[in-house]
């Protein structure tokens, strides 16, 4: 029975994944890695994990040592930190025994934005298909999550460890856990709106965003865990890269529902989203997202049986944010 290290266990995916792993594989030794000691009770008494390890993503020596002690590492904690990924890869390479270590890494669809600046849908924008290995070979360190992905793909192709990457679209929904999290997608959108005083979209807002519900993502990650332990790994690392998304929605539609929801919660005086040029859409990387199309295609994931069960993000936004305090 393989031992599993789950990095980022208190996050939107990690907490639910830990419980589902323990329910499905009760005899597998499961170690969870996170920083906040207030979560210990939940993991011990609700999930029944075998080991709790405390630390930050920056504690690379500890992460490396823990990875070396486990058969499988699942990283749901950070999709854009190549330093963390490097520590995990190095640790898995240091494992003893004849069996290769396995890394299952959760990445993000921010890799696949087309970097438009006008917020318009374009039929000429590239659709990134996980079944096209040439698409995956184009992933590079200039992409939002590309540095970590490239490092992991290269490690998988070297052949010293087995690698699987699940690249999920912007994730919505509310996950369970000791420290309930709305996930980075909602944090980005609501945090940006708070910082500039309104909910923006760029131009006419017709650019399309790929999204996925957290439960659909969890179901597929569990399928990859099954695959990793039940089949002999063959082929290039690019053949074990999976895009998962539930729907594509226009940025204006997302902004419209979000603005109404945040107005109802008393955050803004206006219930209207606002069209702005990209220079006024926020700070940092966020305007790049708002101005772009993110067109993911998951033919390879579909071939493994990936199916969408959740309702649209446009229905979920008011429900997901209802109990959340800003």
C-alpha positions as CSV (number, residue, x, y, z in Angstrom):
1,X,0.0,0.0,0.0
2,X,1.5,3.4,-1.0
3,X,2.2,6.1,1.5
4,X,0.8,9.5,0.5
5,X,1.9,13.1,1.3
6,X,-0.7,15.8,0.7
7,X,0.8,19.2,0.4
8,X,-1.6,22.1,0.9
9,X,-4.1,20.1,3.0
10,X,-6.1,23.0,4.4
11,X,-6.8,24.6,1.0
12,X,-9.9,24.5,-1.2
13,X,-9.0,21.1,-2.7
14,X,-6.8,19.6,0.0
15,X,-9.2,19.2,2.9
16,X,-11.9,17.5,0.9
17,X,-9.3,15.4,-0.9
18,X,-7.8,14.2,2.4
19,X,-11.1,12.9,3.6
20,X,-12.0,11.3,0.3
21,X,-8.6,9.6,0.1
22,X,-8.9,8.2,3.6
23,X,-12.5,7.0,2.9
24,X,-11.5,5.3,-0.3
25,X,-8.1,3.9,0.8
26,X,-8.3,3.6,4.6
27,X,-5.2,1.5,4.9
28,X,-3.0,3.9,3.0
29,X,-0.7,5.9,5.3
30,X,-1.7,9.5,4.8
31,X,0.5,12.5,5.9
32,X,-0.9,16.0,5.6
33,X,1.3,19.1,5.4
34,X,0.1,22.5,6.4
35,X,0.9,25.5,8.6
36,X,-2.0,26.3,10.8
37,X,-2.1,24.1,14.0
38,X,-5.7,25.1,14.5
39,X,-6.6,22.6,11.8
40,X,-5.1,19.6,13.7
41,X,-8.3,18.5,15.4
42,X,-10.3,18.3,12.2
43,X,-7.6,16.2,10.4
44,X,-7.2,13.8,13.4
45,X,-10.8,13.4,14.3
46,X,-12.8,14.0,11.1
47,X,-10.4,12.6,8.5
48,X,-8.4,10.3,10.6
49,X,-5.0,11.0,9.0
50,X,-2.0,9.1,10.1
51,X,0.5,11.9,10.4
52,X,0.3,15.7,10.6
53,X,3.3,17.8,9.6
54,X,3.4,21.5,10.1
55,X,5.4,23.8,7.8
56,X,5.2,26.4,5.1
57,X,5.8,26.0,1.4
58,X,9.0,27.9,1.9
59,X,10.4,25.2,4.2
60,X,12.0,23.4,1.3
61,X,14.3,21.2,3.3
62,X,11.4,19.8,5.2
63,X,9.3,19.3,2.1
64,X,12.2,17.6,0.4
65,X,12.7,15.2,3.4
66,X,9.0,14.4,3.6
67,X,8.7,13.7,-0.1
68,X,11.6,11.3,0.2
69,X,9.7,9.3,2.8
70,X,6.5,8.8,0.7
71,X,5.5,6.9,-2.4
72,X,3.1,9.5,-3.7
73,X,3.1,13.3,-3.2
74,X,-0.1,15.2,-4.1
75,X,0.5,19.0,-4.4
76,X,-2.8,20.9,-4.2
77,X,-1.1,23.8,-2.3
78,X,0.6,26.0,-4.9
79,X,0.4,25.8,-8.7
80,X,2.8,28.7,-9.4
81,X,5.8,28.1,-7.0
82,X,8.6,26.3,-8.8
83,X,10.7,26.3,-5.6
84,X,8.1,24.1,-3.8
85,X,7.8,21.8,-6.9
86,X,11.6,21.5,-7.1
87,X,11.8,20.4,-3.4
88,X,9.1,17.8,-4.0
89,X,10.8,16.5,-7.2
90,X,14.2,16.3,-5.4
91,X,12.7,14.5,-2.5
92,X,11.0,11.9,-4.7
93,X,14.3,11.3,-6.5
94,X,15.9,10.5,-3.2
95,X,13.5,7.8,-2.3
96,X,14.9,4.4,-1.5
97,X,13.7,1.2,-3.1
98,X,13.0,0.0,-6.6
99,X,9.7,1.7,-7.2
100,X,9.7,5.3,-8.6
101,X,8.1,8.0,-6.6
102,X,5.0,9.7,-8.0
103,X,4.0,13.4,-8.1
104,X,0.5,14.4,-8.8
105,X,0.5,18.2,-9.2
106,X,-2.5,20.5,-9.5
107,X,-1.9,23.4,-11.9
108,X,-4.1,26.2,-13.2
109,X,-5.7,27.3,-16.4
110,X,-4.0,30.7,-16.1
111,X,-1.3,29.1,-18.2
112,X,-3.6,29.3,-21.2
113,X,-4.8,33.0,-21.4
114,X,-4.3,34.6,-24.8
115,X,-3.0,37.9,-23.3
116,X,-5.5,40.1,-25.2
117,X,-5.9,43.5,-23.8
118,X,-9.4,44.4,-25.1
119,X,-11.6,41.8,-23.2
120,X,-13.1,40.5,-26.5
121,X,-13.8,37.0,-27.5
122,X,-11.7,36.0,-30.5
123,X,-12.4,32.9,-32.6
124,X,-8.7,33.0,-33.5
125,X,-7.5,32.5,-30.0
126,X,-5.6,29.3,-29.4
127,X,-7.6,26.4,-27.8
128,X,-5.2,24.4,-25.6
129,X,-6.0,20.7,-25.9
130,X,-4.5,18.2,-23.4
131,X,-4.7,15.5,-26.1
132,X,-2.3,17.4,-28.2
133,X,1.1,16.8,-26.8
134,X,2.6,19.6,-28.9
135,X,0.4,22.0,-27.0
136,X,1.7,20.8,-23.7
137,X,5.3,21.0,-24.9
138,X,4.7,24.8,-25.4
139,X,4.2,25.3,-21.7
140,X,7.0,27.5,-20.4
141,X,8.1,29.6,-17.5
142,X,6.5,32.8,-18.8
143,X,3.0,31.4,-18.2
144,X,1.3,32.0,-14.9
145,X,1.8,28.5,-13.7
146,X,4.3,27.5,-16.3
147,X,7.5,27.5,-14.3
148,X,6.3,24.8,-12.0
149,X,4.7,22.8,-14.8
150,X,7.8,22.9,-17.0
151,X,10.0,21.7,-14.1
152,X,7.6,18.8,-13.4
153,X,7.2,17.9,-17.1
154,X,11.0,17.8,-17.5
155,X,11.4,15.7,-14.4
156,X,8.8,13.2,-15.7
157,X,10.6,13.0,-19.0
158,X,13.9,12.3,-17.3
159,X,12.3,9.1,-16.0
160,X,13.4,9.2,-12.4
161,X,9.9,9.9,-11.1
162,X,6.4,9.5,-12.4
163,X,4.5,12.7,-12.9
164,X,0.9,13.6,-13.4
165,X,-0.4,17.2,-13.8
166,X,-4.1,18.1,-13.5
167,X,-4.6,21.6,-14.9
168,X,-7.9,22.9,-13.7
169,X,-9.8,26.0,-14.8
170,X,-10.7,28.8,-12.4
171,X,-12.4,26.9,-9.6
172,X,-15.6,27.8,-7.9
173,X,-17.7,26.3,-5.1
174,X,-17.1,25.9,-1.4
175,X,-15.1,23.1,0.0
176,X,-15.3,21.5,3.4
177,X,-12.5,21.6,6.0
178,X,-11.3,23.1,9.2
179,X,-10.6,26.4,7.6
180,X,-13.2,26.8,4.8
181,X,-11.7,28.3,1.7
182,X,-13.3,29.9,-1.3
183,X,-10.1,29.2,-3.3
184,X,-7.8,31.4,-5.2
185,X,-10.3,32.2,-8.0
186,X,-12.9,33.9,-5.8
187,X,-10.1,35.5,-3.7
188,X,-8.6,37.0,-6.8
189,X,-11.9,38.3,-8.1
190,X,-13.3,39.7,-4.8
191,X,-9.9,41.0,-3.6
192,X,-9.4,42.9,-6.9
193,X,-12.9,44.4,-6.7
194,X,-12.3,45.5,-3.1
195,X,-9.0,47.1,-4.0
196,X,-10.4,49.3,-6.8
197,X,-13.9,49.9,-5.4
198,X,-16.0,48.1,-8.0
199,X,-16.3,44.9,-10.0
200,X,-14.6,45.4,-13.4
201,X,-14.6,43.8,-16.8
202,X,-12.5,44.8,-19.7
203,X,-14.0,46.3,-22.9
204,X,-17.2,44.5,-23.9
205,X,-16.4,41.6,-21.6
206,X,-17.1,39.0,-24.3
207,X,-13.8,37.2,-23.7
208,X,-14.3,33.6,-22.4
209,X,-13.1,32.2,-19.1
210,X,-12.9,28.5,-18.4
211,X,-14.2,27.4,-15.0
212,X,-14.8,24.2,-13.0
213,X,-16.6,23.3,-9.8
214,X,-14.4,22.1,-6.9
215,X,-16.3,18.8,-6.7
216,X,-15.8,18.0,-10.4
217,X,-12.1,18.7,-9.9
218,X,-11.9,16.5,-6.9
219,X,-13.5,13.6,-8.6
220,X,-11.0,13.7,-11.4
221,X,-8.0,14.0,-9.1
222,X,-9.1,10.9,-7.3
223,X,-9.3,9.2,-10.7
224,X,-5.7,10.2,-11.4
225,X,-4.7,8.7,-8.0
226,X,-6.3,5.4,-9.1
227,X,-4.5,5.6,-12.4
228,X,-1.1,6.3,-10.8
229,X,-1.3,3.2,-8.6
230,X,-3.0,0.8,-11.0
231,X,-1.3,1.2,-14.3
232,X,2.3,1.1,-15.5
233,X,3.4,4.6,-16.4
234,X,4.5,4.8,-20.1
235,X,5.0,7.6,-22.6
236,X,6.2,11.1,-22.2
237,X,5.2,13.3,-19.3
238,X,3.1,15.4,-21.7
239,X,0.8,12.4,-22.1
240,X,0.0,12.7,-18.4
241,X,-1.1,16.3,-18.5
242,X,-4.9,16.8,-18.1
243,X,-7.0,19.9,-18.7
244,X,-10.3,19.9,-16.8
245,X,-13.0,22.6,-17.1
246,X,-16.8,22.6,-16.8
247,X,-17.9,25.5,-19.0
248,X,-16.7,28.7,-20.6
249,X,-18.4,31.9,-19.5
250,X,-18.1,35.5,-20.6
251,X,-16.2,37.8,-18.2
252,X,-19.0,40.3,-18.4
253,X,-21.5,37.7,-17.2
254,X,-19.2,36.7,-14.3
255,X,-18.7,40.3,-13.3
256,X,-22.4,41.1,-13.5
257,X,-23.4,38.4,-11.1
258,X,-20.4,39.1,-8.8
259,X,-21.3,42.8,-8.6
260,X,-24.9,42.1,-7.7
261,X,-23.8,39.6,-5.1
262,X,-21.2,41.9,-3.4
263,X,-23.7,44.8,-3.5
264,X,-26.3,42.6,-1.7
265,X,-23.7,41.8,0.9
266,X,-23.2,45.5,1.5
267,X,-19.7,45.7,0.0
268,X,-20.5,48.2,-2.7
269,X,-23.1,50.9,-3.1
270,X,-23.7,50.0,-6.8
271,X,-24.9,46.6,-8.1
272,X,-23.5,47.2,-11.5
273,X,-20.2,45.9,-12.9
274,X,-18.1,48.4,-14.8
275,X,-16.5,48.2,-18.2
276,X,-13.0,49.7,-18.1
277,X,-9.8,49.6,-20.2
278,X,-7.3,47.0,-19.0
279,X,-5.1,49.7,-17.4
280,X,-8.0,50.4,-14.9
281,X,-8.9,46.8,-14.2
282,X,-6.7,46.2,-11.2
283,X,-3.1,45.6,-10.3
284,X,-0.5,42.9,-10.9
285,X,-1.5,39.9,-13.0
286,X,-5.2,40.2,-12.6
287,X,-5.9,42.6,-15.5
288,X,-4.2,40.0,-17.8
289,X,-6.9,37.5,-16.8
290,X,-9.7,39.9,-17.2
291,X,-8.7,41.0,-20.6
292,X,-8.0,37.5,-22.0
293,X,-9.7,34.4,-23.3
294,X,-8.8,31.2,-21.4
295,X,-9.8,28.4,-23.8
296,X,-9.1,25.0,-22.4
297,X,-10.0,21.7,-24.1
298,X,-9.8,18.4,-22.2
299,X,-10.1,15.6,-24.7
300,X,-7.5,13.5,-22.8
301,X,-9.3,14.0,-19.5
302,X,-12.6,13.1,-21.2
303,X,-11.1,9.9,-22.5
304,X,-10.6,8.9,-18.8
305,X,-14.3,9.5,-18.1
306,X,-14.2,13.1,-16.8
307,X,-17.7,14.5,-16.7
308,X,-19.2,17.7,-15.4
309,X,-22.0,17.4,-12.8
310,X,-22.1,20.9,-11.2
311,X,-24.3,23.9,-12.1
312,X,-23.0,27.0,-13.7
313,X,-20.7,29.4,-11.8
314,X,-23.3,32.1,-12.6
315,X,-25.8,30.2,-10.4
316,X,-23.2,29.4,-7.8
317,X,-21.7,32.8,-7.1
318,X,-24.5,34.1,-4.9
319,X,-24.6,30.8,-3.0
320,X,-20.9,30.4,-2.6
321,X,-20.4,33.9,-1.3
322,X,-23.5,34.0,0.9
323,X,-21.8,33.0,4.2
324,X,-18.4,34.6,3.4
325,X,-17.3,37.7,5.2
326,X,-15.3,40.4,3.5
